[in-house]
Amino acid sequence: MRIRRSAVVSAVVVVLGVAAALVVAPMLSTGANGGGEKGPTTVRSTLAGQSVRLSLPGPEPKGVVVWFHGQGGNVNDRVDGPWLDALRRNGWAVASSEFHSQSWGNAASTKDTRLLVDWAEKQAGAKVRLWVSGSMGASIALNALTHGVRAPACWYGVKPALDLTRMEKVPGGPGYIRRAYGGGPVPADRNPIANVDRLPTETRYRVVSSKQDEWVDYAENTRPLVDQLRGRGADISLLDVKGGHADPSHWNARDLVAYADSCAGGNA
């Protein structure tokens, strides 16, 4: 059977048109090209030499969540993964920074926090309501709270690493900590577990931690944080999970989103 040449040309045009549509459609739906669409988009910048980013759910977020990555993390760590991205999918903006990499809560990371909070609020047109931290990130977040950065309504800490003098079991931890503090010992006011009495009790706290954590000892980090804050009358809750430091039970998206939503609204 003979096929007319015009019919073949028409078929090729249709196929190419469909292929082009398949390429363009995801870009428009995700807002990845930063256009004028009102869907999700990501804003990137640099503050004092540190890469920062803000994942926006749309034009009117519930609020801003600041994420503090752990040792070995970076500005993109977990932000696009199912755990943190659950916040964006539920209407939250999520901000993150490089935080001087393995900074372990030093003065540079406190400056990074202050700059990130101000920048993210301006970009999102909404207030920071919640700080979320993982492992080393807890030292960055809590040191920022005790060194003058405006406190959020809520803090959510996953397997918080807080006693910087007892991180021998964390692979590379002691070396990173020494470098973060210029080769010397950690200053007394920069060891978070020694300064729980300076944390704001107006902030609500939630901790996700495992007694089986082989790197960050529960009894040396989570337990004193919870007991001391509770003793001072702070609102602090604890979600005990199972397994070692890398166990996936730590990353409970449903719990994170529910806690974030409980922190939305108000003037704090």
C-alpha positions as CSV (number, residue, x, y, z in Angstrom):
1,M,0.0,0.0,0.0
2,R,1.4,3.4,-0.9
3,I,1.4,6.2,1.7
4,R,1.0,9.8,0.6
5,R,4.0,11.9,1.4
6,S,1.9,14.7,2.9
7,A,0.4,12.2,5.4
8,V,3.8,11.2,6.5
9,V,4.9,14.8,7.1
10,S,1.8,15.5,9.1
11,A,2.4,12.5,11.3
12,V,6.0,13.6,12.0
13,V,4.8,17.1,13.0
14,V,2.2,15.7,15.4
15,V,4.8,13.4,17.0
16,L,7.3,16.2,17.4
17,G,4.6,18.4,18.9
18,V,3.7,15.8,21.5
19,A,7.3,15.3,22.5
20,A,7.8,19.1,22.9
21,A,4.8,19.3,25.1
22,L,6.1,16.5,27.3
23,V,9.4,18.3,27.8
24,V,7.8,21.7,28.6
25,A,4.9,20.5,30.8
26,P,7.0,19.4,33.8
27,M,9.0,22.7,33.8
28,L,5.8,24.7,34.0
29,S,4.2,22.5,36.7
30,T,7.3,22.7,39.0
31,G,8.1,26.4,38.4
32,A,11.7,25.3,37.9
33,N,12.4,28.1,35.4
34,G,11.4,30.9,37.8
35,G,8.7,32.3,35.4
36,G,5.6,34.1,36.4
37,E,3.5,31.0,37.2
38,K,2.0,30.8,40.6
39,G,3.0,27.2,41.3
40,P,6.0,25.9,43.3
41,T,9.3,27.6,42.6
42,T,12.9,27.7,44.0
43,V,14.8,30.9,44.7
44,R,18.6,30.7,45.1
45,S,21.1,33.2,46.2
46,T,24.4,33.7,48.2
47,L,24.6,35.4,51.6
48,A,28.1,36.3,53.0
49,G,29.6,33.6,50.7
50,Q,27.1,30.9,51.6
51,S,24.7,29.3,49.1
52,V,21.1,29.7,50.2
53,R,17.8,28.5,48.7
54,L,14.1,28.8,49.3
55,S,11.5,26.3,48.1
56,L,8.1,28.1,47.7
57,P,4.8,26.2,47.5
58,G,3.0,29.1,45.8
59,P,2.2,32.7,46.4
60,E,0.9,32.5,49.9
61,P,2.8,30.0,52.1
62,K,1.6,29.2,55.6
63,G,5.0,30.3,56.9
64,V,8.7,29.6,56.5
65,V,10.6,26.6,57.8
66,V,14.4,26.9,58.2
67,W,16.3,23.6,57.8
68,F,19.7,23.1,59.4
69,H,21.6,20.2,57.8
70,G,23.7,17.7,59.5
71,Q,27.5,16.9,59.2
72,G,28.2,16.2,55.5
73,G,25.1,18.0,54.3
74,N,24.8,21.1,52.2
75,V,22.2,23.7,51.0
76,N,20.3,21.0,49.1
77,D,20.5,18.3,51.7
78,R,17.0,16.6,52.0
79,V,15.2,19.7,50.8
80,D,13.8,18.0,47.7
81,G,13.4,14.6,49.3
82,P,10.1,13.2,50.5
83,W,10.6,14.2,54.2
84,L,11.2,18.0,53.9
85,D,9.4,18.4,50.6
86,A,6.3,17.2,52.4
87,L,6.3,20.6,54.1
88,R,6.3,22.4,50.7
89,R,3.6,20.1,49.4
90,N,1.5,21.1,52.4
91,G,1.9,24.8,51.9
92,W,5.1,25.7,53.7
93,A,8.2,27.5,52.3
94,V,11.5,25.8,53.2
95,A,14.7,27.7,53.5
96,S,18.2,26.3,53.8
97,S,21.9,27.4,53.8
98,E,25.3,25.9,53.4
99,F,25.9,27.0,57.0
100,H,29.7,26.9,56.5
101,S,29.5,23.1,56.0
102,Q,30.8,21.3,59.1
103,S,30.4,24.3,61.3
104,W,29.1,22.7,64.4
105,G,27.4,25.8,65.7
106,N,30.3,28.2,65.5
107,A,30.0,32.0,65.2
108,A,29.9,31.9,61.4
109,S,26.9,29.6,61.4
110,T,25.1,31.9,63.8
111,K,25.6,34.8,61.3
112,D,24.4,32.5,58.5
113,T,21.2,31.8,60.5
114,R,20.5,35.5,61.0
115,L,21.0,36.3,57.4
116,L,19.0,33.4,56.1
117,V,16.0,34.2,58.4
118,D,15.8,37.8,57.2
119,W,16.3,36.9,53.5
120,A,13.8,34.0,53.5
121,E,11.1,36.1,55.1
122,K,11.5,38.9,52.5
123,Q,11.4,36.4,49.7
124,A,8.4,34.5,50.9
125,G,6.4,37.4,52.3
126,A,5.8,35.3,55.4
127,K,7.3,34.8,58.8
128,V,9.6,32.0,59.9
129,R,7.6,29.8,62.2
130,L,9.6,26.7,62.6
131,W,13.3,25.6,62.7
132,V,14.0,22.0,61.8
133,S,17.4,20.4,62.4
134,G,19.1,17.1,61.8
135,S,22.0,15.8,64.0
136,M,24.9,18.4,63.8
137,G,22.3,21.0,62.6
138,A,20.9,21.1,66.1
139,S,24.1,22.6,67.4
140,I,23.8,25.3,64.7
141,A,20.2,26.0,65.6
142,L,20.4,26.0,69.3
143,N,23.6,28.1,69.4
144,A,21.9,30.6,67.2
145,L,19.0,30.7,69.7
146,T,21.4,31.4,72.6
147,H,23.4,34.0,70.6
148,G,20.7,36.5,69.8
149,V,19.0,35.2,66.6
150,R,15.2,35.9,66.8
151,A,13.6,32.7,68.1
152,P,10.9,30.9,66.0
153,A,7.6,29.8,67.5
154,C,8.7,26.2,67.2
155,W,11.8,24.0,66.9
156,Y,12.0,20.3,65.7
157,G,15.2,18.4,66.3
158,V,16.0,15.0,64.8
159,K,18.7,13.0,66.6
160,P,20.2,16.3,68.0
161,A,23.9,16.3,68.5
162,L,24.4,18.7,71.4
163,D,27.4,17.8,73.6
164,L,30.3,18.8,71.3
165,T,32.8,17.5,73.9
166,R,31.5,13.9,73.5
167,M,31.3,13.3,69.7
168,E,34.0,10.7,69.5
169,K,31.6,8.1,68.0
170,V,30.6,10.4,65.1
171,P,32.8,9.6,62.1
172,G,35.1,12.5,61.7
173,G,33.2,14.5,64.3
174,P,36.0,15.5,66.7
175,G,38.2,16.7,63.8
176,Y,35.5,18.7,62.2
177,I,34.7,20.3,65.6
178,R,38.3,21.3,66.2
179,R,38.5,22.9,62.8
180,A,35.2,24.7,63.3
181,Y,36.6,26.3,66.4
182,G,40.0,27.2,65.1
183,G,41.8,24.1,66.3
184,G,41.1,24.8,70.0
185,P,38.5,23.6,72.4
186,V,34.9,24.4,72.0
187,P,34.1,27.7,74.0
188,A,31.8,27.1,76.9
189,D,29.1,29.3,75.4
190,R,29.1,27.3,72.2
191,N,28.5,23.8,73.7
192,P,24.7,23.6,73.3
193,I,24.2,21.0,76.0
194,A,25.8,23.2,78.6
195,N,23.6,26.1,77.7
196,V,20.1,24.6,77.8
197,D,19.2,27.0,80.6
198,R,19.6,29.9,78.1
199,L,17.2,28.5,75.5
200,P,13.9,30.5,75.2
201,T,11.0,28.8,77.0
202,E,8.5,30.7,74.7
203,T,9.6,28.5,71.9
204,R,7.9,25.1,71.6
205,Y,10.2,22.1,71.1
206,R,9.9,18.6,69.7
207,V,12.6,16.0,69.6
208,V,12.8,12.8,67.4
209,S,15.5,10.5,68.8
210,S,16.5,6.8,69.3
211,K,18.0,5.2,72.3
212,Q,19.8,2.9,69.9
213,D,21.7,5.7,68.2
214,E,25.3,4.5,68.1
215,W,26.8,7.8,67.1
216,V,24.9,10.5,69.1
217,D,24.3,9.1,72.6
218,Y,20.7,9.5,73.7
219,A,21.6,9.8,77.4
220,E,24.2,12.5,76.7
221,N,22.2,14.6,74.2
222,T,18.4,14.0,74.0
223,R,17.7,13.2,77.6
224,P,19.3,16.2,79.3
225,L,17.8,18.6,76.7
226,V,14.3,17.2,77.3
227,D,14.6,17.0,81.1
228,Q,16.1,20.5,81.5
229,L,13.7,22.3,79.2
230,R,10.8,20.5,80.8
231,G,12.1,21.4,84.2
232,R,12.1,25.1,83.2
233,G,8.5,24.8,82.1
234,A,9.0,24.7,78.4
235,D,6.6,23.0,76.1
236,I,8.7,20.0,74.8
237,S,7.5,16.7,73.4
238,L,9.5,13.6,72.5
239,L,9.0,11.1,69.7
240,D,11.1,8.0,70.4
241,V,12.0,6.0,67.3
242,K,14.1,2.9,66.7
243,G,17.4,1.9,65.2
244,G,20.7,3.5,64.7
245,H,21.7,7.0,63.6
246,A,20.8,6.3,60.0
247,D,17.6,4.5,60.6
248,P,14.8,5.9,58.3
249,S,12.3,5.9,61.2
250,H,13.8,9.3,62.1
251,W,12.4,10.9,59.0
252,N,8.7,10.8,59.8
253,A,7.0,13.2,57.3
254,R,3.5,12.9,58.8
255,D,4.8,13.9,62.2
256,L,6.8,16.8,60.8
257,V,3.9,18.2,58.8
258,A,1.5,17.8,61.7
259,Y,3.9,19.6,64.1
260,A,4.6,22.4,61.5
261,D,0.8,23.0,61.1
262,S,0.4,23.3,64.9
263,C,2.9,26.1,64.7
264,A,1.2,28.1,62.0
265,G,-0.4,31.4,62.7
266,G,-0.1,33.8,65.6
267,N,2.2,36.7,66.0
268,A,5.3,35.1,67.4
